[in-house]
Amino acid sequence: MPRGRSTVEQRALLLMVAASIAFGVMAFYAKLASDRGIGGAEVAALRFAMGLLPLLVPDLRRRALAWQRKDLLIYRGIFGGSAVLLYFLTIDHVSVGLATLLNYMAPVFSGLFAAFFLGERVKARVLPPLAVALAGVFLVVRANGELATGGATPHAHVASWSAVGLLSAALSGAAVTAIRAARRTEGSLAIYTSFNALGLLATLPFALADWRWPDRASWLALAGVGVFSIVSQLLMTYAYRWIDNLRQGVVAQLAVFVAMAMGALFLDEPLSAGSILGSLLTVAGVVAVVAARGRNAPAADGVDS
């Protein structure tokens, strides 16, 4: 491999690490906003609105609105927007670590959708790590139910919102499948714009139905959501050009551990041996699924859901 290309790929890998950390920090700020009484739908809508701010730059706006396959971009925006809505609703009701862990099951679902809609063959070696990942999810959900203090969050409550979190991962997987089809004709900015614009349309009615005007502390948390979301997406969009699917899938899981660690350190979200073991099993299973699909399988442009 030429030295110049190797240097570029190393830089891209570092950018991917930074992007994954930023995604984890974004989830932490979303939880902070929820703890201040801002509903998950409102957090999601404001996150999408802030994601459109780069379009104030005329040159970026021209490229962002150059859509060729409008149907695929609409699918991407609707599925991706719904995924983020359910992700932030889940953050509002369970620990940020659990919600992020569930959302980052998306590569499992994107592989299944690619088999159905893009004609990719499902390899038998995907099944054992998939079982490991699901077993890990079960352990984490069970541990979070048991850690609920004073019975204020019953096990059934945690389980039901965990199902919502898994649905957000499934919708995210559908969005990734749409992106992979759209990448043949669409640029990264067009895909980014469809995500934010249609995501805003998908979440705004739910946000307005239960709107609460943020106070100063809430605005700071929401600004954190917006800033870290934009930064992470821009970094990831660049990095995807240079690193393969396997390394992307491994590094992306950093977001799970960042969100879990920040929740434990700053929000007093309890951790147990069961939840830690389950998280490790889930992440290992997801990484193994990505690896089984192949190192050179295409990755999706910057998504946070």
Backbone bond lengths (Angstrom), bond angles and torsions (degrees), N, CA, C in turn:
res aa  C-N    CA-C-N  psi(-1)  N-CA   C-N-CA  omega(-1)  CA-C   N-CA-C  phi
1 M - - - 1.465 - - 1.527 109.10 -
2 P 1.346 118.74 129.66 1.458 120.74 178.92 1.514 111.09 -56.69
3 R 1.334 114.30 144.98 1.459 118.99 -176.42 1.530 111.80 -60.27
4 G 1.349 116.27 -39.61 1.458 119.47 -179.08 1.509 112.09 -61.78
5 R 1.344 116.50 -43.03 1.456 119.86 179.51 1.526 111.00 -66.30
6 S 1.342 115.96 -38.50 1.460 119.76 178.66 1.522 111.08 -61.56
7 T 1.312 117.01 -40.83 1.462 121.21 179.11 1.521 111.13 -64.48
8 V 1.327 116.12 -42.07 1.463 120.24 178.99 1.521 110.69 -63.44
9 E 1.340 117.17 -41.79 1.460 120.39 -179.71 1.525 111.15 -66.90
10 Q 1.330 117.73 -36.73 1.460 120.20 177.00 1.525 110.63 -64.76
11 R 1.331 115.70 -41.07 1.469 119.26 177.52 1.531 110.42 -64.61
12 A 1.329 116.25 -40.84 1.465 119.55 179.00 1.522 111.25 -63.80
13 L 1.325 116.54 -36.90 1.470 119.77 178.53 1.520 110.56 -64.88
14 L 1.321 116.91 -40.25 1.463 120.60 176.99 1.532 110.94 -64.38
15 L 1.332 116.16 -38.53 1.461 119.62 177.16 1.525 111.07 -65.23
16 M 1.335 116.32 -36.74 1.456 119.82 177.53 1.527 110.81 -65.74
17 V 1.332 116.75 -38.85 1.468 120.57 175.77 1.526 109.69 -60.83
18 A 1.339 115.95 -46.45 1.465 119.90 179.79 1.526 110.98 -62.63
19 A 1.335 117.02 -40.14 1.462 120.60 179.61 1.522 111.36 -63.80
20 S 1.326 117.02 -42.58 1.464 120.83 -179.17 1.521 110.81 -65.64
21 I 1.324 116.42 -40.64 1.469 119.73 175.84 1.526 110.19 -62.07
22 A 1.339 116.49 -41.56 1.463 120.44 179.73 1.523 111.53 -63.64
23 F 1.335 117.63 -37.15 1.463 120.28 176.76 1.529 110.40 -62.45
24 G 1.342 116.27 -41.44 1.458 119.56 178.17 1.514 112.31 -64.10
25 V 1.342 116.46 -40.49 1.461 120.64 178.30 1.532 110.34 -66.77
26 M 1.345 116.58 -37.77 1.458 120.35 176.78 1.530 111.14 -57.83
27 A 1.337 115.96 -43.83 1.467 120.01 179.10 1.529 110.69 -62.36
28 F 1.333 116.30 -39.55 1.470 120.46 178.28 1.526 110.71 -60.95
29 Y 1.331 117.71 -44.10 1.463 120.17 179.23 1.526 111.32 -67.03
30 A 1.340 116.81 -33.70 1.466 119.33 175.66 1.527 110.52 -62.01
31 K 1.323 116.23 -39.71 1.459 120.21 177.56 1.526 111.03 -66.88
32 L 1.329 117.09 -39.20 1.465 120.37 176.43 1.524 110.51 -59.14
33 A 1.342 116.59 -44.85 1.460 119.99 179.60 1.532 110.73 -63.05
34 S 1.330 116.43 -40.73 1.468 120.02 178.64 1.526 111.13 -63.47
35 D 1.332 116.00 -39.70 1.457 119.91 178.74 1.527 111.95 -66.18
36 R 1.341 117.05 -19.82 1.464 121.27 176.90 1.529 111.04 -88.91
37 G 1.343 117.06 5.90 1.459 120.23 176.51 1.516 115.14 95.84
38 I 1.341 117.76 5.32 1.457 121.08 177.91 1.527 108.27 -87.43
39 G 1.326 117.24 120.88 1.453 121.15 -176.25 1.512 112.95 -66.03
40 G 1.318 115.56 157.95 1.456 120.60 -177.61 1.516 113.32 -60.09
41 A 1.336 117.74 -37.74 1.463 120.79 179.38 1.527 110.92 -65.50
42 E 1.337 116.56 -39.74 1.462 120.07 178.60 1.524 111.16 -66.88
43 V 1.321 116.79 -40.95 1.468 120.51 177.00 1.526 109.84 -60.14
44 A 1.337 116.65 -44.31 1.457 120.37 -178.69 1.528 111.28 -64.35
45 A 1.343 117.24 -44.07 1.461 120.35 -178.88 1.528 111.23 -63.27
46 L 1.326 117.01 -44.34 1.465 120.04 179.48 1.520 111.31 -68.15
47 R 1.347 117.11 -33.06 1.461 120.01 175.68 1.529 110.46 -61.84
48 F 1.343 117.34 -42.61 1.463 120.77 179.56 1.526 110.61 -68.92
49 A 1.313 116.94 -39.39 1.465 120.00 179.50 1.525 110.37 -61.38
50 M 1.329 117.01 -44.25 1.457 120.16 178.37 1.527 111.30 -68.15
51 G 1.328 116.71 -28.95 1.459 119.88 177.34 1.511 113.41 -65.71
52 L 1.336 117.19 -20.17 1.464 121.12 178.96 1.530 112.91 -86.87
53 L 1.322 117.62 -6.35 1.468 120.33 -177.41 1.535 113.78 -58.60
54 P 1.359 119.95 -37.11 1.467 118.27 178.28 1.526 113.51 -58.33
55 L 1.333 118.09 -20.46 1.462 120.80 -178.93 1.524 112.24 -73.09
56 L 1.325 117.02 -5.87 1.460 119.61 173.69 1.523 111.33 -66.99
57 V 1.332 116.85 -19.67 1.466 121.37 175.66 1.527 108.09 -79.40
58 P 1.350 119.07 119.57 1.474 121.33 -172.82 1.524 114.47 -55.10
59 D 1.333 118.08 -44.52 1.466 119.88 -177.66 1.530 110.93 -64.23
60 L 1.322 116.59 -42.11 1.458 119.88 177.89 1.523 110.91 -64.48
61 R 1.327 116.55 -38.10 1.457 120.38 -178.18 1.523 111.13 -64.85
62 R 1.330 117.48 -40.39 1.468 120.08 179.31 1.522 110.94 -61.67
63 R 1.321 116.60 -44.56 1.472 119.51 -179.43 1.523 111.56 -71.58
64 A 1.316 116.54 -34.45 1.459 120.01 -177.22 1.524 112.33 -69.12
65 L 1.339 116.66 -27.17 1.459 120.46 -177.22 1.522 112.95 -97.74
66 A 1.325 116.95 9.15 1.475 121.50 177.61 1.521 108.60 -87.08
67 W 1.335 116.40 81.75 1.461 122.73 -177.57 1.530 109.60 -98.08
68 Q 1.327 116.27 132.77 1.461 121.89 175.61 1.529 110.58 -103.07
69 R 1.336 116.66 -60.04 1.464 121.47 178.17 1.519 109.26 -93.96
70 K 1.306 115.95 82.63 1.465 120.62 -177.09 1.522 111.80 -62.07
71 D 1.338 116.45 -32.98 1.465 118.80 -178.36 1.524 111.65 -63.10
72 L 1.345 116.11 -45.71 1.465 119.86 -179.70 1.526 111.50 -67.07
73 L 1.325 116.82 -38.10 1.459 119.53 179.12 1.532 111.18 -68.39
74 I 1.324 116.62 -33.90 1.465 119.57 176.12 1.526 110.32 -66.99
75 Y 1.351 116.08 -43.34 1.464 118.92 176.18 1.522 110.33 -58.66
76 R 1.332 116.05 -45.24 1.464 120.49 -178.63 1.531 110.54 -61.04
77 G 1.344 115.64 -44.14 1.454 119.12 -178.19 1.517 113.00 -66.86
78 I 1.322 116.76 -42.44 1.463 120.41 -177.99 1.526 110.35 -68.26
79 F 1.339 116.36 -49.71 1.465 119.05 -179.64 1.526 110.75 -64.29
80 G 1.327 116.67 -44.93 1.459 119.95 -178.82 1.516 112.06 -65.74
81 G 1.344 117.17 -42.08 1.449 120.45 178.95 1.519 111.91 -63.72
82 S 1.340 116.33 -42.39 1.466 119.75 178.04 1.522 111.27 -64.87
83 A 1.345 116.27 -36.49 1.462 120.19 178.75 1.520 111.12 -63.41
84 V 1.330 116.70 -44.04 1.465 120.37 179.29 1.527 110.39 -65.51
85 L 1.333 116.67 -40.70 1.463 120.16 178.00 1.529 110.44 -57.37
86 L 1.323 117.62 -49.15 1.463 120.81 -179.05 1.528 111.15 -68.11
87 Y 1.330 116.79 -34.32 1.469 120.91 177.78 1.524 110.96 -62.11
88 F 1.336 116.94 -47.56 1.458 119.99 -178.43 1.527 111.49 -72.22
89 L 1.340 117.33 -31.33 1.461 119.37 173.43 1.529 110.42 -64.50
90 T 1.330 116.22 -38.76 1.467 120.05 177.80 1.524 110.78 -65.81
91 I 1.329 116.96 -42.44 1.471 121.21 176.84 1.529 110.27 -57.15
92 D 1.330 115.90 -35.61 1.466 120.75 -178.24 1.525 112.26 -66.58
93 H 1.347 117.88 -22.17 1.466 120.58 -171.47 1.522 114.96 -116.50
94 V 1.333 118.15 -16.89 1.466 120.68 177.16 1.522 108.12 -132.12
95 S 1.311 117.09 179.95 1.468 120.11 -179.81 1.521 110.57 -64.92
96 V 1.323 115.72 149.84 1.463 120.21 -178.46 1.528 110.78 -64.41
97 G 1.338 117.04 -32.16 1.459 119.84 178.58 1.517 111.97 -65.02
98 L 1.333 116.88 -45.09 1.460 120.97 179.29 1.521 110.76 -65.04
99 A 1.330 117.57 -45.25 1.471 120.82 -179.23 1.528 111.18 -60.39
100 T 1.328 117.21 -41.62 1.461 120.71 -179.24 1.521 111.10 -70.23
101 L 1.321 116.47 -39.57 1.464 120.46 176.98 1.521 110.55 -57.74
102 L 1.322 117.18 -46.15 1.456 121.27 -179.35 1.524 110.99 -65.22
103 N 1.331 117.03 -43.39 1.458 120.69 -179.34 1.527 111.62 -62.38
104 Y 1.326 117.00 -32.60 1.464 120.60 -177.76 1.521 112.71 -84.62
105 M 1.342 116.28 14.09 1.462 121.48 165.82 1.523 110.83 -81.11
106 A 1.311 117.83 -0.68 1.465 122.43 -175.32 1.532 114.27 -52.66
107 P 1.366 120.46 -39.84 1.473 118.70 179.70 1.522 114.03 -57.45
108 V 1.321 117.27 -30.18 1.465 120.58 177.23 1.529 109.71 -63.73
109 F 1.325 116.33 -46.23 1.466 120.48 -177.59 1.523 111.54 -73.05
110 S 1.338 117.69 -35.11 1.463 119.24 179.33 1.522 110.41 -63.50
111 G 1.336 116.76 -34.55 1.464 119.47 176.80 1.513 111.81 -65.35
112 L 1.329 117.10 -40.30 1.462 120.91 178.86 1.530 110.78 -66.66
113 F 1.330 117.10 -43.41 1.463 119.86 179.22 1.527 111.20 -66.10
114 A 1.337 117.12 -36.36 1.462 119.91 178.34 1.520 110.90 -63.51
115 A 1.330 116.56 -35.04 1.459 120.16 177.62 1.530 110.94 -66.08
116 F 1.334 117.03 -40.95 1.461 120.91 -177.34 1.529 112.69 -75.74
117 F 1.348 116.65 -42.05 1.456 119.73 -169.62 1.532 114.48 -106.59
118 L 1.318 118.31 -22.24 1.468 120.78 179.73 1.521 112.11 -110.52
119 G 1.335 116.50 0.79 1.457 119.95 175.38 1.513 115.17 74.99
120 E 1.341 118.22 17.05 1.460 119.83 179.02 1.530 109.94 -77.98
121 R 1.325 115.44 143.64 1.456 119.99 -177.72 1.526 110.39 -81.00
122 V 1.329 115.90 134.24 1.464 121.11 175.68 1.522 108.25 -83.09
123 K 1.318 116.20 122.46 1.457 120.70 -178.07 1.526 110.19 -88.21
124 A 1.340 114.89 140.15 1.465 119.73 -176.63 1.519 111.85 -61.83
125 R 1.334 117.26 -28.04 1.467 118.83 -177.57 1.523 112.45 -71.87
126 V 1.340 117.24 -6.59 1.461 120.19 175.62 1.528 111.00 -74.65
127 L 1.324 117.35 -27.89 1.468 120.73 -170.78 1.531 114.31 -65.53
128 P 1.358 120.65 -45.24 1.477 118.78 179.39 1.530 113.54 -59.90
129 P 1.358 119.79 -47.96 1.469 117.48 178.06 1.517 112.90 -65.93
130 L 1.324 117.92 -28.89 1.463 120.25 175.57 1.525 110.14 -63.21
131 A 1.332 116.49 -41.73 1.466 120.59 177.44 1.527 110.58 -63.56
132 V 1.330 117.05 -39.25 1.469 121.21 178.01 1.529 110.20 -62.85
133 A 1.335 116.51 -44.20 1.460 120.31 -179.46 1.527 111.14 -62.48
134 L 1.322 116.77 -43.16 1.460 120.18 -179.91 1.532 111.37 -66.99
135 A 1.332 116.60 -37.08 1.463 119.91 176.18 1.524 110.41 -63.47
136 G 1.326 116.44 -39.24 1.459 120.26 177.49 1.515 111.89 -63.77
137 V 1.340 116.80 -41.38 1.463 120.59 177.02 1.524 110.57 -59.98
138 F 1.327 116.44 -43.34 1.464 120.36 179.20 1.527 110.85 -59.29
139 L 1.340 116.79 -43.78 1.461 120.40 -179.74 1.531 111.61 -63.46
140 V 1.346 116.16 -42.05 1.466 119.37 -178.04 1.521 110.59 -67.85
141 V 1.328 117.05 -44.18 1.466 120.23 179.72 1.524 110.11 -61.84
142 R 1.319 116.64 -44.01 1.461 120.18 179.40 1.527 111.00 -63.22
143 A 1.338 116.50 -44.30 1.465 119.85 -179.46 1.522 111.40 -63.70
144 N 1.344 117.16 -40.16 1.463 119.77 179.17 1.521 111.50 -66.25
145 G 1.328 116.90 -34.80 1.457 119.53 176.08 1.512 111.77 -64.91
146 E 1.329 116.25 -40.45 1.460 120.69 -179.02 1.520 112.09 -71.98
147 L 1.364 116.60 -26.81 1.463 120.12 -177.98 1.527 112.68 -83.84
148 A 1.330 116.71 -8.63 1.464 119.38 -179.74 1.537 109.17 -58.64
149 T 1.287 116.12 123.59 1.463 120.36 -172.69 1.509 112.30 -77.82
150 G 1.308 116.11 135.80 1.452 122.13 173.08 1.512 114.66 60.50
151 G 1.335 117.12 17.35 1.456 119.21 -179.66 1.517 113.15 70.98
152 A 1.360 117.30 11.18 1.465 119.58 -178.26 1.523 111.47 -68.03
153 T 1.322 117.20 -27.83 1.453 121.85 177.90 1.512 107.86 -120.88
154 P 1.319 119.25 89.89 1.457 121.67 -175.87 1.520 111.57 -60.47
155 H 1.338 115.05 157.76 1.455 120.74 -179.07 1.522 110.83 -57.72
156 A 1.338 117.68 -39.86 1.457 121.14 -179.68 1.526 110.99 -62.40
157 H 1.327 116.93 -35.22 1.462 121.31 178.12 1.525 110.09 -63.97
158 V 1.326 116.81 -47.64 1.467 121.17 179.07 1.519 110.14 -62.02
159 A 1.330 116.70 -43.20 1.462 120.37 -178.18 1.527 111.33 -64.29
160 S 1.327 117.07 -41.73 1.466 119.82 -177.81 1.525 111.28 -67.37
161 W 1.329 117.05 -40.90 1.465 118.80 178.60 1.521 111.86 -75.15
162 S 1.317 117.16 -23.54 1.462 119.56 172.58 1.524 110.11 -67.15
163 A 1.333 116.75 -35.74 1.464 120.30 175.79 1.530 110.46 -63.71
164 V 1.332 116.46 -38.41 1.466 120.13 176.12 1.531 110.02 -63.84
165 G 1.342 116.44 -40.24 1.456 120.35 177.95 1.522 112.00 -62.46
166 L 1.329 117.45 -40.28 1.465 120.68 176.70 1.524 111.03 -66.16
167 L 1.329 116.77 -36.19 1.465 119.49 176.60 1.522 110.58 -64.11
168 S 1.339 116.58 -36.51 1.467 119.26 176.64 1.528 110.45 -62.85
169 A 1.340 116.85 -37.10 1.462 120.41 177.40 1.524 110.85 -66.68
170 A 1.337 116.91 -39.59 1.463 120.48 179.05 1.529 110.66 -63.81
171 L 1.334 117.15 -43.99 1.458 120.19 178.39 1.527 111.23 -65.78
172 S 1.330 116.12 -36.38 1.460 119.90 175.95 1.525 110.75 -63.44
173 G 1.348 115.71 -39.25 1.459 119.37 176.66 1.513 111.61 -63.01
174 A 1.340 117.52 -37.67 1.466 121.08 176.29 1.526 110.66 -65.32
175 A 1.345 116.41 -39.38 1.460 120.34 178.48 1.527 110.90 -63.58
176 V 1.339 116.54 -41.14 1.464 120.91 179.03 1.524 110.36 -62.66
177 T 1.328 117.45 -39.58 1.464 120.98 178.24 1.525 110.47 -62.53
178 A 1.331 116.67 -41.56 1.457 119.98 177.52 1.526 111.12 -64.28
179 I 1.335 116.59 -37.76 1.462 120.34 178.85 1.517 110.60 -63.54
180 R 1.322 116.60 -44.07 1.453 119.96 -177.47 1.520 111.28 -61.50
181 A 1.327 116.64 -36.32 1.460 119.54 175.87 1.534 110.78 -71.80
182 A 1.335 116.79 -37.98 1.463 121.19 -176.74 1.519 112.57 -72.07
183 R 1.323 117.90 -25.30 1.461 120.41 -174.85 1.517 112.65 -62.97
184 R 1.337 117.59 -16.94 1.461 119.62 179.25 1.516 111.72 -67.51
185 T 1.331 117.04 -26.61 1.466 120.10 -177.03 1.521 113.64 -125.91
186 E 1.338 118.36 -18.83 1.467 120.77 -170.79 1.530 111.98 -107.28
187 G 1.326 115.27 145.60 1.447 120.55 175.46 1.513 111.98 -82.66
188 S 1.333 115.81 166.13 1.456 120.90 -177.59 1.526 111.91 -61.71
189 L 1.342 117.05 -37.43 1.466 119.67 -178.43 1.518 111.34 -68.47
190 A 1.333 117.59 -35.86 1.460 120.52 177.84 1.528 110.10 -64.92
191 I 1.333 117.20 -42.49 1.459 121.56 179.04 1.529 110.11 -65.56
192 Y 1.328 116.33 -42.89 1.469 121.41 178.51 1.529 110.32 -60.46
193 T 1.333 116.87 -43.40 1.454 120.87 -177.41 1.521 111.86 -68.08
194 S 1.339 117.08 -41.96 1.464 119.54 179.04 1.520 110.57 -61.30
195 F 1.322 116.27 -37.22 1.464 120.98 179.10 1.519 110.98 -61.59
196 N 1.329 115.76 -49.51 1.457 119.70 -175.80 1.529 112.70 -74.44
197 A 1.325 117.77 -41.95 1.461 120.27 -177.18 1.526 111.25 -68.30
198 L 1.332 117.02 -49.37 1.459 119.73 -179.39 1.526 111.08 -73.94
199 G 1.332 116.85 -30.30 1.456 119.70 174.38 1.517 111.12 -63.11
200 L 1.335 116.83 -39.06 1.459 120.71 177.29 1.526 110.71 -63.67
201 L 1.335 116.50 -43.28 1.466 119.76 178.56 1.531 111.46 -63.95
202 A 1.343 116.35 -35.40 1.468 120.14 -177.81 1.523 112.29 -72.64
203 T 1.330 116.78 -32.16 1.467 120.19 -174.18 1.518 114.03 -97.54
204 L 1.331 117.65 -23.49 1.460 120.59 -173.04 1.531 113.64 -60.12
205 P 1.346 120.16 -43.32 1.475 118.06 179.33 1.529 112.96 -59.10
206 F 1.336 117.16 -40.02 1.466 120.56 178.72 1.525 110.80 -68.67
207 A 1.345 116.30 -36.41 1.460 119.84 179.41 1.523 111.07 -66.47
208 L 1.343 116.94 -44.08 1.464 120.54 -177.86 1.529 111.59 -67.92
209 A 1.335 116.46 -28.69 1.468 119.65 -179.31 1.522 112.27 -67.05
210 D 1.328 117.38 -24.63 1.464 120.72 -178.53 1.530 109.70 -135.50
211 W 1.348 115.78 43.85 1.467 120.71 -173.41 1.519 111.46 -73.58
212 R 1.332 114.24 137.03 1.462 120.66 172.64 1.519 106.97 -132.27
213 W 1.334 116.03 124.05 1.462 118.76 -176.68 1.525 109.45 -67.76
214 P 1.335 117.79 123.23 1.470 120.43 -176.03 1.524 112.26 -67.17
215 D 1.321 115.58 143.55 1.461 119.70 171.19 1.529 108.38 -85.87
216 R 1.317 116.28 -175.13 1.466 119.93 -173.84 1.531 111.81 -60.66
217 A 1.326 116.54 -45.76 1.463 119.84 -179.17 1.531 110.59 -64.12
218 S 1.328 116.60 -37.68 1.462 120.15 178.88 1.523 111.27 -65.89
219 W 1.348 116.77 -40.15 1.463 120.04 178.28 1.527 110.61 -62.63
220 L 1.324 117.07 -37.97 1.460 119.60 177.88 1.524 110.86 -63.71
221 A 1.335 116.54 -41.95 1.466 119.92 177.82 1.519 110.62 -64.87
222 L 1.332 116.92 -42.49 1.463 120.76 179.49 1.530 111.32 -66.08
223 A 1.329 116.16 -36.26 1.461 119.02 175.47 1.528 110.37 -62.62
224 G 1.341 116.08 -38.60 1.462 119.55 175.83 1.517 111.86 -60.84
225 V 1.348 116.49 -41.49 1.465 120.52 177.08 1.524 109.94 -59.23
226 G 1.343 116.49 -49.61 1.456 120.34 -176.90 1.508 113.39 -65.05
227 V 1.335 116.95 -47.36 1.462 120.83 -177.14 1.522 111.16 -63.63
228 F 1.323 117.41 -48.54 1.460 119.49 -177.01 1.529 111.90 -70.98
229 S 1.324 117.30 -27.13 1.457 119.81 174.93 1.522 110.91 -68.03
230 I 1.329 116.87 -47.29 1.469 120.65 179.80 1.521 110.61 -62.75
231 V 1.329 116.31 -47.25 1.468 120.36 -179.48 1.523 111.03 -59.14
232 S 1.334 116.20 -47.36 1.458 119.83 -176.64 1.528 111.16 -64.08
233 Q 1.324 117.44 -41.55 1.456 120.12 -179.22 1.520 112.09 -66.55
234 L 1.334 116.97 -42.53 1.456 119.83 -179.87 1.529 111.25 -65.93
235 L 1.327 116.99 -42.99 1.464 120.15 177.45 1.523 111.48 -62.66
236 M 1.323 116.20 -43.45 1.452 119.67 -177.49 1.521 111.73 -69.14
237 T 1.332 116.96 -37.83 1.457 120.20 179.10 1.525 110.92 -58.81
238 Y 1.337 116.65 -42.11 1.464 119.93 177.66 1.525 110.88 -68.37
239 A 1.320 116.72 -45.37 1.467 120.22 -173.97 1.521 112.32 -64.01
240 Y 1.338 117.77 -32.20 1.466 120.44 -178.50 1.526 112.53 -60.48
241 R 1.306 117.35 -21.91 1.468 119.64 -179.58 1.516 112.26 -69.67
242 W 1.334 117.22 -20.20 1.452 119.72 -168.05 1.516 115.19 -121.91
243 I 1.310 119.00 -14.60 1.462 118.96 -178.19 1.517 110.04 -117.91
244 D 1.328 115.57 152.28 1.455 120.50 -175.52 1.527 111.21 -81.78
245 N 1.326 113.97 171.40 1.459 121.71 -175.00 1.525 112.47 -61.97
246 L 1.345 117.58 -37.80 1.457 120.47 -177.19 1.522 111.31 -63.97
247 R 1.324 116.72 -50.18 1.460 119.09 -179.78 1.532 111.38 -65.10
248 Q 1.333 116.79 -37.19 1.462 119.37 176.22 1.524 110.86 -60.91
249 G 1.338 116.40 -44.70 1.455 119.98 -178.55 1.516 113.25 -64.08
250 V 1.335 116.45 -35.92 1.463 120.58 179.07 1.526 110.54 -70.81
251 V 1.332 116.07 -50.28 1.458 120.31 -174.57 1.527 111.30 -66.70
252 A 1.339 117.70 -34.87 1.467 120.45 -178.20 1.521 112.29 -58.79
253 Q 1.336 116.95 -28.58 1.463 120.15 -178.11 1.526 112.36 -69.33
254 L 1.325 118.17 -10.48 1.466 120.39 174.19 1.529 111.19 -57.07
255 A 1.328 116.31 -32.58 1.463 120.15 -178.96 1.522 111.26 -58.06
256 V 1.327 116.65 -36.45 1.462 120.72 -179.84 1.522 110.63 -62.03
257 F 1.333 116.43 -48.11 1.462 120.34 -176.60 1.523 111.71 -71.42
258 V 1.349 116.87 -33.28 1.461 119.52 176.68 1.527 110.16 -64.83
259 A 1.333 117.02 -47.38 1.464 120.55 179.55 1.525 111.03 -62.52
260 M 1.325 116.64 -42.06 1.467 120.50 -178.74 1.532 110.75 -65.80
261 A 1.329 116.53 -43.11 1.458 120.50 -179.06 1.526 111.31 -66.69
262 M 1.329 117.56 -42.17 1.466 119.89 -179.41 1.530 110.85 -69.02
263 G 1.326 116.41 -35.94 1.460 119.20 176.29 1.521 111.65 -62.74
264 A 1.342 116.18 -41.18 1.466 120.43 -179.84 1.530 111.55 -70.65
265 L 1.335 116.63 -40.12 1.461 120.54 -174.63 1.518 113.01 -77.25
266 F 1.329 117.10 -40.89 1.466 120.12 -170.39 1.525 114.26 -110.12
267 L 1.335 117.46 -16.60 1.463 119.80 -178.64 1.527 111.84 -117.28
268 D 1.316 116.07 5.00 1.471 122.02 179.27 1.531 112.16 57.09
269 E 1.329 116.47 32.61 1.460 119.10 175.29 1.521 108.61 -76.07
270 P 1.337 117.11 122.45 1.466 119.74 -173.02 1.525 112.63 -70.74
271 L 1.314 114.84 148.11 1.465 122.25 174.40 1.525 107.89 -122.59
272 S 1.305 116.21 145.14 1.460 121.31 175.62 1.516 108.66 -128.38
273 A 1.308 115.77 169.50 1.465 119.94 177.69 1.529 110.29 -60.12
274 G 1.338 116.31 -37.02 1.453 119.96 -179.99 1.515 112.86 -65.40
275 S 1.333 116.55 -42.66 1.462 119.22 -179.49 1.523 111.41 -69.50
276 I 1.334 117.13 -36.71 1.471 119.97 178.25 1.527 110.36 -67.28
277 L 1.333 116.53 -46.41 1.462 120.27 178.70 1.528 110.70 -61.57
278 G 1.330 116.91 -44.58 1.452 120.39 179.23 1.518 112.25 -61.86
279 S 1.335 116.76 -40.70 1.468 120.89 178.44 1.521 111.14 -62.43
280 L 1.331 116.13 -44.14 1.466 119.80 179.35 1.527 110.90 -63.04
281 L 1.343 116.90 -41.78 1.464 120.14 178.96 1.525 110.92 -64.38
282 T 1.335 116.79 -42.73 1.463 120.30 -178.95 1.517 111.32 -63.25
283 V 1.330 116.10 -49.19 1.467 120.13 -179.64 1.529 110.60 -61.94
284 A 1.328 116.82 -44.05 1.466 119.96 178.80 1.522 110.75 -61.73
285 G 1.335 116.87 -41.54 1.450 119.89 179.04 1.514 112.84 -63.80
286 V 1.348 116.98 -43.56 1.463 120.79 179.28 1.526 110.61 -63.69
287 V 1.333 117.07 -44.42 1.463 120.99 178.36 1.525 110.78 -60.51
288 A 1.337 116.11 -41.27 1.463 119.61 179.43 1.523 111.69 -66.82
289 V 1.326 117.64 -35.77 1.467 120.77 175.33 1.522 110.32 -62.41
290 V 1.332 116.24 -45.05 1.463 120.41 178.13 1.528 110.25 -60.92
291 A 1.338 116.70 -43.58 1.460 120.92 -179.92 1.530 111.39 -63.35
292 A 1.331 116.06 -39.00 1.464 120.09 -178.79 1.523 111.61 -67.53
293 R 1.319 116.92 -27.46 1.465 120.12 179.07 1.511 111.94 -73.79
294 G 1.325 117.32 -18.24 1.462 119.64 175.79 1.506 112.26 117.43
295 R 1.315 115.43 140.66 1.462 121.88 -178.41 1.515 112.09 -62.39
296 N 1.308 117.65 -34.56 1.461 120.05 -172.54 1.522 113.67 -100.11
297 A 1.336 116.78 10.48 1.462 118.29 175.11 1.515 109.38 -62.49
298 P 1.336 118.57 138.64 1.452 120.42 -176.32 1.506 112.71 -61.64
299 A 1.308 116.37 143.23 1.463 121.54 175.41 1.508 108.61 -101.81
300 A 1.309 115.38 165.93 1.476 120.18 -177.61 1.515 109.95 -92.55
301 D 1.337 115.67 149.76 1.455 119.71 173.93 1.514 110.26 -68.95
302 G 1.350 114.51 154.92 1.444 124.07 -170.91 1.520 117.79 -29.65
303 V 1.314 117.69 102.17 1.451 122.37 175.62 1.514 108.42 -124.72
304 D 1.302 115.21 150.42 1.457 116.80 176.38 1.519 110.05 -117.84
305 S 1.245 116.94 21.89 1.439 119.99 177.08 1.500 110.66 -154.07
